[in-house]
Amino acid sequence: KQKAAGKKIAGKMSCYSKAKAKSTVLLSTDPCLAKAEAKFSSAINKAGLTTCPGLVGPIELLVDTCVNTLVADAGVAGQCPSAKAKASGKAASNELSCSSKNIGKPGTFAACHTKADGKLGSALTKAGACGAPDATIQADVHTCQTSIAGALSPTTSTNTTTTTSRTT
């Protein structure tokens, strides 16, 4: 579900990136956004409710909040905001992929996270100066990852056994 959330963010940010490059407004009814929504729904349904924690509604709210923040961070219109929108969406997807991998292979998050941060930093520098400062975009990507990963943390159960002995 973390990977699905990340792909939804990347998909929607790609739509916004294209709109920013053309200096057009992206309507909520745009087919590009609908495609990202459909892929997300399919992936969430495939993951199921019993094998993966997390309900669709709260996850969608977190993803949409993340997308709204990153869209605002990127800037209004033009090539620079377009590049920043695309880069931040891809980075959020990479970060969520890192936390997803860490569930199956604990201890892998730090290296993966560092690599994702490096890619985002390079892409933001290449995009140029526009929108929010690069450090703000990086922090917002991290906030997206931690909020979504936190909502989808695997649950663990602990069994306790008590033994009593009597001596006579």
OpenMM code with the backbone's topology and positions (N, CA, C; nanometers):
from openmm import Vec3, app, unit

residues = "LYS GLN LYS ALA ALA GLY LYS LYS ILE ALA GLY LYS MET SER CYS TYR SER LYS ALA LYS ALA LYS SER THR VAL LEU LEU SER THR ASP PRO CYS LEU ALA LYS ALA GLU ALA LYS PHE SER SER ALA ILE ASN LYS ALA GLY LEU THR THR CYS PRO GLY LEU VAL GLY PRO ILE GLU LEU LEU VAL ASP THR CYS VAL ASN THR LEU VAL ALA ASP ALA GLY VAL ALA GLY GLN CYS PRO SER ALA LYS ALA LYS ALA SER GLY LYS ALA ALA SER ASN GLU LEU SER CYS SER SER LYS ASN ILE GLY LYS PRO GLY THR PHE ALA ALA CYS HIS THR LYS ALA ASP GLY LYS LEU GLY SER ALA LEU THR LYS ALA GLY ALA CYS GLY ALA PRO ASP ALA THR ILE GLN ALA ASP VAL HIS THR CYS GLN THR SER ILE ALA GLY ALA LEU SER PRO THR THR SER THR ASN THR THR THR THR THR SER ARG THR THR".split()
positions = [
    Vec3(0.0821, -0.1191, 0.0000),
    Vec3(0.0000, 0.0000, 0.0000),
    Vec3(0.0867, 0.1258, 0.0000),
    Vec3(0.2059, 0.1164, 0.0628),
    Vec3(0.2957, 0.2320, 0.0593),
    Vec3(0.3427, 0.2587, -0.0830),
    Vec3(0.3758, 0.1513, -0.1543),
    Vec3(0.4175, 0.1686, -0.2934),
    Vec3(0.3036, 0.2264, -0.3763),
    Vec3(0.1813, 0.1785, -0.3529),
    Vec3(0.0651, 0.2293, -0.4264),
    Vec3(0.0443, 0.3774, -0.3987),
    Vec3(0.0585, 0.4166, -0.2726),
    Vec3(0.0441, 0.5577, -0.2364),
    Vec3(0.1518, 0.6415, -0.3053),
    Vec3(0.2736, 0.5895, -0.3062),
    Vec3(0.3826, 0.6607, -0.3725),
    Vec3(0.3608, 0.6760, -0.5215),
    Vec3(0.3095, 0.5705, -0.5831),
    Vec3(0.2830, 0.5780, -0.7271),
    Vec3(0.1691, 0.6752, -0.7572),
    Vec3(0.0719, 0.6839, -0.6669),
    Vec3(-0.0367, 0.7796, -0.6866),
    Vec3(0.0174, 0.9221, -0.6786),
    Vec3(0.1036, 0.9467, -0.5814),
    Vec3(0.1638, 1.0797, -0.5694),
    Vec3(0.2424, 1.1117, -0.6959),
    Vec3(0.3273, 1.0185, -0.7397),
    Vec3(0.4086, 1.0413, -0.8600),
    Vec3(0.3203, 1.0617, -0.9825),
    Vec3(0.2143, 0.9823, -0.9943),
    Vec3(0.1233, 0.9946, -1.1087),
    Vec3(0.0538, 1.1300, -1.1125),
    Vec3(0.0011, 1.1716, -0.9977),
    Vec3(-0.0674, 1.3011, -0.9921),
    Vec3(0.0303, 1.4167, -1.0143),
    Vec3(0.1500, 1.4059, -0.9546),
    Vec3(0.2482, 1.5133, -0.9715),
    Vec3(0.2954, 1.5212, -1.1162),
    Vec3(0.2982, 1.4097, -1.1853),
    Vec3(0.3320, 1.4106, -1.3275),
    Vec3(0.2257, 1.4868, -1.4062),
    Vec3(0.0999, 1.4675, -1.3685),
    Vec3(-0.0097, 1.5413, -1.4334),
    Vec3(0.0064, 1.6918, -1.4113),
    Vec3(0.0363, 1.7283, -1.2864),
    Vec3(0.0557, 1.8706, -1.2549),
    Vec3(0.1793, 1.9258, -1.3245),
    Vec3(0.2816, 1.8431, -1.3372),
    Vec3(0.4035, 1.8848, -1.4062),
    Vec3(0.3730, 1.9219, -1.5516),
    Vec3(0.2946, 1.8379, -1.6169),
    Vec3(0.2581, 1.8653, -1.7567),
    Vec3(0.1769, 1.9941, -1.7681),
    Vec3(0.0856, 2.0145, -1.6747),
    Vec3(0.0028, 2.1362, -1.6771),
    Vec3(0.0887, 2.2603, -1.6518),
    Vec3(0.1814, 2.2512, -1.5573),
    Vec3(0.2684, 2.3645, -1.5273),
    Vec3(0.3571, 2.3980, -1.6469),
    Vec3(0.4041, 2.2958, -1.7185),
    Vec3(0.4885, 2.3191, -1.8359),
    Vec3(0.4132, 2.3943, -1.9446),
    Vec3(0.2834, 2.3679, -1.9535),
    Vec3(0.1994, 2.4338, -2.0550),
    Vec3(0.1324, 2.5597, -2.0012),
    Vec3(0.1578, 2.5915, -1.8743),
    Vec3(0.0946, 2.7056, -1.8068),
    Vec3(-0.0577, 2.6977, -1.8124),
    Vec3(-0.1098, 2.5770, -1.7908),
    Vec3(-0.2552, 2.5569, -1.7883),
    Vec3(-0.2982, 2.5105, -1.6492),
    Vec3(-0.4261, 2.5276, -1.6223),
    Vec3(-0.4832, 2.4843, -1.4951),
    Vec3(-0.5287, 2.3397, -1.5105),
    Vec3(-0.4955, 2.2579, -1.4130),
    Vec3(-0.5359, 2.1179, -1.4153),
    Vec3(-0.6640, 2.1034, -1.3352),
    Vec3(-0.7697, 2.0617, -1.4029),
    Vec3(-0.8981, 2.0437, -1.3363),
    Vec3(-0.9028, 1.9081, -1.2681),
    Vec3(-0.9812, 1.8986, -1.1614),
    Vec3(-0.9907, 1.7715, -1.0871),
    Vec3(-1.0517, 1.6603, -1.1714),
    Vec3(-1.1181, 1.6962, -1.2798),
    Vec3(-1.1805, 1.5977, -1.3685),
    Vec3(-1.0876, 1.5536, -1.4830),
    Vec3(-0.9643, 1.6009, -1.4821),
    Vec3(-0.8702, 1.5689, -1.5894),
    Vec3(-0.8465, 1.4184, -1.5979),
    Vec3(-0.8460, 1.3619, -1.7188),
    Vec3(-0.8234, 1.2178, -1.7369),
    Vec3(-0.6897, 1.1695, -1.6788),
    Vec3(-0.5897, 1.2544, -1.6783),
    Vec3(-0.4590, 1.2165, -1.6234),
    Vec3(-0.4723, 1.1857, -1.4742),
    Vec3(-0.5442, 1.2702, -1.4006),
    Vec3(-0.5651, 1.2477, -1.2572),
    Vec3(-0.6517, 1.1243, -1.2344),
    Vec3(-0.7516, 1.1056, -1.3200),
    Vec3(-0.8393, 0.9887, -1.3073),
    Vec3(-0.7605, 0.8589, -1.3263),
    Vec3(-0.6653, 0.8612, -1.4165),
    Vec3(-0.5817, 0.7432, -1.4410),
    Vec3(-0.4990, 0.7104, -1.3165),
    Vec3(-0.4417, 0.8120, -1.2518),
    Vec3(-0.3632, 0.7899, -1.1297),
    Vec3(-0.4521, 0.7339, -1.0193),
    Vec3(-0.5738, 0.7851, -1.0084),
    Vec3(-0.6699, 0.7364, -0.9084),
    Vec3(-0.7055, 0.5895, -0.9338),
    Vec3(-0.7306, 0.5564, -1.0592),
    Vec3(-0.7701, 0.4192, -1.0942),
    Vec3(-0.6576, 0.3201, -1.0637),
    Vec3(-0.5345, 0.3575, -1.0961),
    Vec3(-0.4206, 0.2695, -1.0675),
    Vec3(-0.4044, 0.2496, -0.9175),
    Vec3(-0.4249, 0.3561, -0.8415),
    Vec3(-0.4148, 0.3479, -0.6952),
    Vec3(-0.5215, 0.2541, -0.6399),
    Vec3(-0.6445, 0.2730, -0.6825),
    Vec3(-0.7541, 0.1888, -0.6336),
    Vec3(-0.7285, 0.0418, -0.6646),
    Vec3(-0.6809, 0.0147, -0.7839),
    Vec3(-0.6513, -0.1224, -0.8238),
    Vec3(-0.5419, -0.1826, -0.7355),
    Vec3(-0.4361, -0.1059, -0.7110),
    Vec3(-0.3253, -0.1558, -0.6299),
    Vec3(-0.3670, -0.1771, -0.4844),
    Vec3(-0.4474, -0.0864, -0.4317),
    Vec3(-0.4949, -0.0992, -0.2931),
    Vec3(-0.5843, -0.2224, -0.2797),
    Vec3(-0.6737, -0.2409, -0.3748),
    Vec3(-0.7617, -0.3584, -0.3709),
    Vec3(-0.6823, -0.4877, -0.3830),
    Vec3(-0.5780, -0.4851, -0.4635),
    Vec3(-0.4932, -0.6029, -0.4808),
    Vec3(-0.4212, -0.6369, -0.3497),
    Vec3(-0.3780, -0.5339, -0.2773),
    Vec3(-0.3083, -0.5558, -0.1503),
    Vec3(-0.4027, -0.6122, -0.0446),
    Vec3(-0.5294, -0.5766, -0.0522),
    Vec3(-0.6291, -0.6301, 0.0403),
    Vec3(-0.6272, -0.5648, 0.1760),
    Vec3(-0.7272, -0.5949, 0.2540),
    Vec3(-0.7393, -0.5387, 0.3875),
    Vec3(-0.6803, -0.6284, 0.4942),
    Vec3(-0.6800, -0.7579, 0.4690),
    Vec3(-0.6345, -0.8501, 0.5737),
    Vec3(-0.4832, -0.8685, 0.5741),
    Vec3(-0.4198, -0.8631, 0.4595),
    Vec3(-0.2759, -0.8857, 0.4539),
    Vec3(-0.1955, -0.7579, 0.4759),
    Vec3(-0.2571, -0.6445, 0.4510),
    Vec3(-0.1898, -0.5153, 0.4635),
    Vec3(-0.2758, -0.4224, 0.5478),
    Vec3(-0.2176, -0.3579, 0.6503),
    Vec3(-0.2968, -0.2645, 0.7295),
    Vec3(-0.3254, -0.1364, 0.6519),
    Vec3(-0.4264, -0.0649, 0.6945),
    Vec3(-0.4566, 0.0657, 0.6357),
    Vec3(-0.5821, 0.0641, 0.5513),
    Vec3(-0.6698, 0.1592, 0.5812),
    Vec3(-0.7936, 0.1745, 0.5058),
    Vec3(-0.7744, 0.2764, 0.3943),
    Vec3(-0.8478, 0.2604, 0.2873),
    Vec3(-0.8328, 0.3438, 0.1689),
    Vec3(-0.8579, 0.4918, 0.1985),
    Vec3(-0.9660, 0.5240, 0.2683),
    Vec3(-1.0020, 0.6637, 0.2933),
    Vec3(-0.8918, 0.7454, 0.3583),
    Vec3(-0.8402, 0.7016, 0.4729),
    Vec3(-0.7324, 0.7781, 0.5370),
    Vec3(-0.6050, 0.7862, 0.4523),
    Vec3(-0.5753, 0.6811, 0.3785),
    Vec3(-0.4565, 0.6828, 0.2928),
    Vec3(-0.4745, 0.7864, 0.1824),
    Vec3(-0.5930, 0.7865, 0.1210),
    Vec3(-0.6193, 0.8837, 0.0139),
    Vec3(-0.6104, 1.0264, 0.0649),
    Vec3(-0.6606, 1.0510, 0.1842),
    Vec3(-0.6540, 1.1846, 0.2429),
    Vec3(-0.5086, 1.2278, 0.2608),
    Vec3(-0.4252, 1.1382, 0.3124),
    Vec3(-0.2827, 1.1695, 0.3302),
    Vec3(-0.2137, 1.1940, 0.1960),
    Vec3(-0.2441, 1.1106, 0.0974),
    Vec3(-0.1842, 1.1269, -0.0350),
    Vec3(-0.2265, 1.2597, -0.0970),
    Vec3(-0.3550, 1.2917, -0.0896),
    Vec3(-0.4037, 1.4168, -0.1481),
    Vec3(-0.3454, 1.5390, -0.0770),
    Vec3(-0.3295, 1.5305, 0.0545),
    Vec3(-0.2663, 1.6388, 0.1296),
    Vec3(-0.1223, 1.6565, 0.0827),
    Vec3(-0.0539, 1.5456, 0.0641),
    Vec3(0.0837, 1.5484, 0.0160),
    Vec3(0.0917, 1.6127, -0.1236),
    Vec3(0.0061, 1.5684, -0.2124),
    Vec3(0.0060, 1.6229, -0.3490),
    Vec3(-0.0211, 1.7734, -0.3461),
    Vec3(-0.1189, 1.8161, -0.2683),
    Vec3(-0.1505, 1.9601, -0.2606),
    Vec3(-0.0313, 2.0406, -0.2106),
    Vec3(0.0385, 1.9881, -0.1129),
    Vec3(0.1563, 2.0570, -0.0593),
    Vec3(0.2663, 2.0654, -0.1641),
    Vec3(0.2946, 1.9537, -0.2300),
    Vec3(0.4023, 1.9512, -0.3292),
    Vec3(0.3700, 2.0350, -0.4525),
    Vec3(0.2435, 2.0395, -0.4908),
    Vec3(0.2025, 2.1243, -0.6040),
    Vec3(0.2291, 2.2706, -0.5698),
    Vec3(0.1929, 2.3113, -0.4489),
    Vec3(0.2160, 2.4497, -0.4068),
    Vec3(0.3660, 2.4794, -0.3975),
    Vec3(0.4435, 2.3828, -0.3485),
    Vec3(0.5888, 2.4013, -0.3365),
    Vec3(0.6557, 2.4252, -0.4708),
    Vec3(0.6069, 2.3605, -0.5748),
    Vec3(0.6744, 2.3632, -0.7056),
    Vec3(0.6733, 2.5010, -0.7714),
    Vec3(0.5739, 2.5820, -0.7429),
    Vec3(0.5630, 2.7116, -0.8093),
    Vec3(0.4460, 2.7108, -0.9050),
    Vec3(0.4222, 2.8239, -0.9687),
    Vec3(0.2991, 2.8419, -1.0464),
    Vec3(0.3024, 2.7764, -1.1844),
    Vec3(0.3851, 2.8267, -1.2737),
    Vec3(0.3828, 2.7747, -1.4109),
    Vec3(0.5186, 2.7950, -1.4777),
    Vec3(0.5470, 2.7101, -1.5754),
    Vec3(0.6706, 2.7199, -1.6502),
    Vec3(0.7526, 2.5929, -1.6377),
    Vec3(0.8678, 2.5934, -1.7001),
    Vec3(0.9525, 2.4748, -1.7028),
    Vec3(1.0107, 2.4403, -1.5660),
    Vec3(1.0545, 2.5405, -1.4898),
    Vec3(1.1122, 2.5140, -1.3578),
    Vec3(1.0083, 2.4522, -1.2635),
    Vec3(0.8895, 2.5131, -1.2471),
    Vec3(0.7891, 2.4493, -1.1617),
    Vec3(0.7487, 2.3103, -1.2114),
    Vec3(0.7459, 2.2928, -1.3425),
    Vec3(0.7136, 2.1624, -1.3997),
    Vec3(0.8161, 2.0585, -1.3561),
    Vec3(0.9437, 2.0929, -1.3669),
    Vec3(1.0506, 2.0006, -1.3294),
    Vec3(1.0479, 1.9716, -1.1792),
    Vec3(1.0197, 2.0732, -1.0983),
    Vec3(1.0147, 2.0527, -0.9528),
    Vec3(0.8944, 1.9672, -0.9133),
    Vec3(0.7820, 1.9860, -0.9812),
    Vec3(0.6636, 1.9044, -0.9518),
    Vec3(0.6925, 1.7572, -0.9820),
    Vec3(0.7506, 1.7328, -1.0972),
    Vec3(0.7809, 1.5954, -1.1360),
    Vec3(0.8831, 1.5334, -1.0404),
    Vec3(0.9871, 1.6084, -1.0070),
    Vec3(1.0926, 1.5571, -0.9190),
    Vec3(1.0396, 1.5270, -0.7788),
    Vec3(0.9557, 1.6143, -0.7252),
    Vec3(0.9050, 1.5915, -0.5899),
    Vec3(0.8089, 1.4728, -0.5861),
    Vec3(0.7301, 1.4541, -0.6901),
    Vec3(0.6416, 1.3381, -0.6973),
    Vec3(0.7199, 1.2078, -0.7050),
    Vec3(0.8228, 1.2096, -0.7875),
    Vec3(0.9076, 1.0908, -0.8011),
    Vec3(0.9799, 1.0617, -0.6689),
    Vec3(1.0246, 1.1665, -0.6009),
    Vec3(1.0950, 1.1492, -0.4738),
    Vec3(1.0027, 1.0910, -0.3671),
    Vec3(0.8795, 1.1400, -0.3603),
    Vec3(0.7841, 1.0859, -0.2619),
    Vec3(0.7590, 0.9381, -0.2905),
    Vec3(0.7472, 0.9036, -0.4163),
    Vec3(0.7285, 0.7639, -0.4541),
    Vec3(0.8500, 0.6804, -0.4136),
    Vec3(0.9697, 0.7317, -0.4390),
    Vec3(1.0926, 0.6599, -0.4025),
    Vec3(1.1024, 0.6413, -0.2515),
    Vec3(1.0696, 0.7464, -0.1766),
    Vec3(1.0765, 0.7389, -0.0297),
    Vec3(0.9793, 0.6330, 0.0237),
    Vec3(0.8580, 0.6307, -0.0302),
    Vec3(0.7603, 0.5314, 0.0151),
    Vec3(0.8001, 0.3904, -0.0276),
    Vec3(0.8652, 0.3789, -0.1404),
    Vec3(0.9173, 0.2499, -0.1837),
    Vec3(1.0261, 0.2034, -0.0864),
    Vec3(1.1088, 0.2966, -0.0401),
    Vec3(1.2129, 0.2632, 0.0579),
    Vec3(1.1513, 0.2109, 0.1876),
    Vec3(1.0488, 0.2794, 0.2367),
    Vec3(0.9891, 0.2344, 0.3630),
    Vec3(0.9144, 0.1032, 0.3443),
    Vec3(0.8599, 0.0800, 0.2264),
    Vec3(0.7933, -0.0467, 0.1970),
    Vec3(0.8951, -0.1614, 0.1958),
    Vec3(1.0086, -0.1389, 0.1311),
    Vec3(1.1142, -0.2409, 0.1259),
    Vec3(1.1669, -0.2718, 0.2657),
    Vec3(1.1722, -0.1696, 0.3496),
    Vec3(1.2250, -0.1866, 0.4847),
    Vec3(1.1391, -0.2805, 0.5696),
    Vec3(1.0120, -0.2944, 0.5356),
    Vec3(0.9241, -0.3859, 0.6089),
    Vec3(0.9709, -0.5302, 0.5868),
    Vec3(1.0006, -0.5641, 0.4616),
    Vec3(1.0456, -0.6996, 0.4292),
    Vec3(1.1923, -0.7226, 0.4588),
    Vec3(1.2720, -0.6162, 0.4472),
    Vec3(1.4165, -0.6258, 0.4717),
    Vec3(1.4566, -0.5140, 0.5677),
    Vec3(1.4327, -0.5344, 0.6967),
    Vec3(1.4660, -0.4305, 0.7941),
    Vec3(1.6122, -0.3867, 0.7839),
    Vec3(1.6334, -0.2571, 0.8017),
    Vec3(1.7677, -0.2021, 0.7959),
    Vec3(1.8063, -0.1462, 0.6611),
    Vec3(1.7183, -0.1562, 0.5627),
    Vec3(1.7508, -0.1080, 0.4281),
    Vec3(1.7072, 0.0364, 0.4042),
    Vec3(1.6290, 0.0922, 0.4959),
    Vec3(1.5715, 0.2244, 0.4721),
    Vec3(1.6774, 0.3339, 0.4604),
    Vec3(1.7732, 0.3378, 0.5503),
    Vec3(1.8694, 0.4486, 0.5533),
    Vec3(1.9432, 0.4665, 0.4206),
    Vec3(1.9971, 0.3602, 0.3662),
    Vec3(2.0712, 0.3700, 0.2402),
    Vec3(1.9788, 0.4087, 0.1254),
    Vec3(1.8617, 0.3489, 0.1229),
    Vec3(1.7643, 0.3790, 0.0175),
    Vec3(1.7190, 0.5245, 0.0270),
    Vec3(1.6933, 0.5701, 0.1488),
    Vec3(1.6492, 0.7072, 0.1744),
    Vec3(1.7569, 0.8075, 0.1302),
    Vec3(1.8809, 0.7783, 0.1622),
    Vec3(1.9922, 0.8662, 0.1235),
    Vec3(2.0019, 0.8771, -0.0282),
    Vec3(1.9846, 0.7653, -0.0954),
    Vec3(1.9899, 0.7638, -0.2422),
    Vec3(1.8751, 0.8464, -0.3006),
    Vec3(1.7552, 0.8288, -0.2452),
    Vec3(1.6383, 0.9045, -0.2932),
    Vec3(1.6574, 1.0540, -0.2701),
    Vec3(1.7119, 1.0909, -0.1528),
    Vec3(1.7387, 1.2323, -0.1235),
    Vec3(1.8379, 1.2920, -0.2225),
    Vec3(1.9408, 1.2142, -0.2548),
    Vec3(2.0415, 1.2609, -0.3506),
    Vec3(1.9814, 1.2878, -0.4871),
    Vec3(1.8952, 1.1962, -0.5308),
    Vec3(1.8297, 1.2140, -0.6616),
    Vec3(1.7413, 1.3384, -0.6613),
    Vec3(1.6664, 1.3586, -0.5520),
    Vec3(1.5790, 1.4757, -0.5446),
    Vec3(1.6621, 1.6030, -0.5430),
    Vec3(1.7677, 1.6050, -0.4629),
    Vec3(1.8529, 1.7240, -0.4566),
    Vec3(1.9088, 1.7614, -0.5930),
    Vec3(1.9549, 1.6616, -0.6667),
    Vec3(2.0093, 1.6865, -0.8015),
    Vec3(1.9022, 1.7390, -0.8956),
    Vec3(1.7841, 1.6788, -0.8902),
    Vec3(1.6755, 1.7207, -0.9795),
    Vec3(1.6291, 1.8627, -0.9478),
    Vec3(1.6226, 1.8965, -0.8193),
    Vec3(1.5790, 2.0316, -0.7814),
    Vec3(1.6822, 2.1358, -0.8232),
    Vec3(1.8101, 2.1031, -0.8073),
    Vec3(1.9162, 2.1952, -0.8493),
    Vec3(1.9112, 2.2159, -1.0003),
    Vec3(1.8914, 2.1080, -1.0724),
    Vec3(1.8843, 2.1150, -1.2186),
    Vec3(1.7631, 2.1973, -1.2635),
    Vec3(1.6518, 2.1878, -1.1902),
    Vec3(1.5297, 2.2605, -1.2266),
    Vec3(1.5489, 2.4116, -1.2177),
    Vec3(1.6264, 2.4566, -1.1206),
    Vec3(1.6507, 2.5995, -1.1068),
    Vec3(1.5782, 2.6591, -0.9869),
    Vec3(1.5826, 2.7908, -0.9788),
    Vec3(1.5247, 2.8627, -0.8650),
    Vec3(1.3815, 2.9059, -0.8967),
    Vec3(1.2874, 2.8391, -0.8336),
    Vec3(1.1463, 2.8749, -0.8453),
    Vec3(1.0717, 2.8065, -0.7322),
    Vec3(0.9550, 2.8520, -0.7018),
    Vec3(0.8741, 2.7884, -0.5986),
    Vec3(0.9389, 2.7956, -0.4620),
    Vec3(0.9058, 2.7006, -0.3788),
    Vec3(0.9588, 2.6955, -0.2428),
    Vec3(1.1078, 2.6616, -0.2458),
    Vec3(1.1802, 2.6984, -0.1410),
    Vec3(1.3219, 2.6597, -0.1345),
    Vec3(1.3363, 2.5068, -0.1410),
    Vec3(1.4461, 2.4623, -0.1975),
    Vec3(1.4686, 2.3178, -0.2136),
    Vec3(1.4600, 2.2434, -0.0804),
    Vec3(1.5117, 2.3044, 0.0270),
    Vec3(1.5070, 2.2399, 0.1591),
    Vec3(1.3625, 2.2200, 0.2052),
    Vec3(1.2745, 2.3122, 0.1709),
    Vec3(1.1332, 2.2998, 0.2074),
    Vec3(1.0693, 2.1848, 0.1309),
    Vec3(1.0992, 2.1753, 0.0031),
    Vec3(1.0452, 2.0660, -0.0785),
    Vec3(1.0939, 1.9323, -0.0238),
    Vec3(1.2222, 1.9245, 0.0084),
    Vec3(1.2803, 1.8009, 0.0631),
    Vec3(1.2100, 1.7650, 0.1949),
    Vec3(1.1886, 1.8635, 0.2810),
    Vec3(1.1216, 1.8392, 0.4096),
    Vec3(0.9773, 1.7937, 0.3881),
    Vec3(0.9097, 1.8538, 0.2904),
    Vec3(0.7712, 1.8149, 0.2633),
    Vec3(0.7616, 1.6728, 0.2071),
    Vec3(0.8581, 1.6338, 0.1269),
    Vec3(0.8631, 1.4957, 0.0767),
    Vec3(0.8811, 1.4001, 0.1944),
    Vec3(0.9683, 1.4352, 0.2875),
    Vec3(0.9902, 1.3511, 0.4063),
    Vec3(0.8635, 1.3431, 0.4910),
    Vec3(0.7931, 1.4557, 0.5043),
    Vec3(0.6683, 1.4563, 0.5808),
    Vec3(0.5659, 1.3645, 0.5156),
    Vec3(0.5589, 1.3670, 0.3845),
    Vec3(0.4681, 1.2770, 0.3123),
    Vec3(0.5012, 1.1318, 0.3450),
    Vec3(0.6281, 1.0983, 0.3341),
    Vec3(0.6710, 0.9609, 0.3581),
    Vec3(0.6403, 0.9176, 0.5009),
    Vec3(0.6740, 0.9994, 0.5988),
    Vec3(0.6538, 0.9581, 0.7378),
    Vec3(0.5060, 0.9489, 0.7739),
    Vec3(0.4246, 1.0402, 0.7222),
    Vec3(0.2817, 1.0352, 0.7566),
    Vec3(0.2134, 0.9138, 0.6933),
    Vec3(0.2446, 0.8857, 0.5683),
    Vec3(0.1816, 0.7715, 0.5009),
    Vec3(0.2368, 0.6393, 0.5556),
    Vec3(0.3678, 0.6305, 0.5715),
    Vec3(0.4270, 0.5079, 0.6250),
    Vec3(0.3775, 0.4829, 0.7676),
    Vec3(0.3631, 0.5891, 0.8451),
    Vec3(0.3129, 0.5758, 0.9813),
    Vec3(0.1703, 0.5236, 0.9857),
    Vec3(0.0895, 0.5673, 0.8906),
    Vec3(-0.0496, 0.5214, 0.8848),
    Vec3(-0.0602, 0.3776, 0.8356),
    Vec3(0.0453, 0.3298, 0.7713),
    Vec3(0.0436, 0.1950, 0.7152),
    Vec3(0.1433, 0.1008, 0.7812),
    Vec3(0.1873, 0.1359, 0.9006),
    Vec3(0.2830, 0.0498, 0.9699),
    Vec3(0.2219, -0.0862, 0.9951),
    Vec3(0.3017, -0.1903, 0.9751),
    Vec3(0.2485, -0.3246, 1.0022),
    Vec3(0.2210, -0.3395, 1.1513),
    Vec3(0.1153, -0.4105, 1.1802),
    Vec3(0.0816, -0.4330, 1.3198),
    Vec3(0.1540, -0.5577, 1.3683),
    Vec3(0.1951, -0.5542, 1.4920),
    Vec3(0.2598, -0.6709, 1.5496),
    Vec3(0.1825, -0.7102, 1.6738),
    Vec3(0.1842, -0.8357, 1.7008),
    Vec3(0.1166, -0.8819, 1.8214),
    Vec3(0.2185, -0.9524, 1.9093),
    Vec3(0.1964, -0.9430, 2.0381),
    Vec3(0.2867, -1.0051, 2.1327),
    Vec3(0.2082, -1.1048, 2.2153),
    Vec3(0.2600, -1.2230, 2.2259),
    Vec3(0.1984, -1.3251, 2.3099),
    Vec3(0.2828, -1.3392, 2.4349),
    Vec3(0.2165, -1.3397, 2.5470),
    Vec3(0.2863, -1.3552, 2.6735),
    Vec3(0.2397, -1.4842, 2.7377),
    Vec3(0.3353, -1.5631, 2.7834),
    Vec3(0.3023, -1.6879, 2.8505),
    Vec3(0.3518, -1.6777, 2.9940),
    Vec3(0.2650, -1.7114, 3.0858),
    Vec3(0.3013, -1.7087, 3.2263),
    Vec3(0.3036, -1.8509, 3.2780),
    Vec3(0.4105, -1.8865, 3.3478),
    Vec3(0.4219, -2.0202, 3.4042),
    Vec3(0.4315, -2.0064, 3.5553),
    Vec3(0.3546, -2.0869, 3.6247),
    Vec3(0.3602, -2.0843, 3.7704),
    Vec3(0.4000, -2.2242, 3.8187),
    Vec3(0.4799, -2.2237, 3.9201),
    Vec3(0.5184, -2.3523, 3.9785),
    Vec3(0.4912, -2.3489, 4.1281),
    Vec3(0.4565, -2.4639, 4.1804),
    Vec3(0.4284, -2.4748, 4.3236),
    Vec3(0.5210, -2.5786, 4.3827),
    Vec3(0.5732, -2.5469, 4.4946),
    Vec3(0.6528, -2.6457, 4.5654),
    Vec3(0.5852, -2.6787, 4.6979),
    Vec3(0.5895, -2.8034, 4.7343),
    Vec3(0.5258, -2.8433, 4.8617),
    Vec3(0.6217, -2.9161, 4.9496),
] * unit.nanometer
topology = app.Topology()
chain = topology.addChain("A")
for resn in residues:
    res = topology.addResidue(resn, chain)
    for name in ("N", "CA", "C"):
        topology.addAtom(name, app.Element.getBySymbol(name[0]), res)
